[in-house]
Amino acid sequence: MEIAKAIVHGIGDNIYEILYHYYKHNKKEVKTTVDWIRKEFHKHVDSSEKISELMSAEGEVWARFYADFKYFLPEDFIMNKRVKRPPDNPMNALVSFGNTLLYTKTISAIYRTHLDQRISFLHEPSEGRFSLSLDLCEVFKPAVVYKTIFELVNNRRLQVEKHFDRKVNYCMLNEEGRKLFIEAFEQRIESVFYHERLKRKISYRTAIKLDCYKLIKFILEGKPFVPFSMKMNL
């Protein structure tokens, strides 16, 4: 439960940093969510006694995040709700594709350690997926997946009419769109920031690996697990 709570706290903290950035740049409408995360969200996480309660808190912070997209994204990229299989609009398509890329990067990082991909703390173990990768990649989604998306969309490098295939019930990136996204994603995950504790610059890819080692130290030595925080690179 301790690890699961740390992960959900980390998700909220990193969503807060994204929204606070927009708040500082005159998108004052996001203040309601920013204040809720600061005043209510972490209390909800701390008071949770079951994984289902934690998942509820996580679901609410993501839902509030999605609802604020309308304040800082072009109208054709607004997402009313998260739809995964299949994605039903351009933003859901981008999120699904970005999350898949991050998931595979996290799998690769975990393989370089002695952690067992099947043993997870927040997501339920499953035969068909690496549940630990789902756990560890969550806190990186705001910094890696969503920052990539927001930069591509707000700079109009990705456009609905040029880079998506739309069918009756789903929407997917076309080949050109996927190429653009992968290139931007790779640049993002290899970009560096100053790590206060290590006193040096590291990439987001390295930060994922460091979270794996932090988890190992928790398991072997009982050291508190504090996942990646965007506050490190502000």
Summary of the structure (lengths in Angstrom):
residues: 234
radius of gyration: 17.5
end to end distance: 29.1
largest distance: 53.0
contacts: 719
relative contact order: 0.14
helix: 66%
strand: 6%
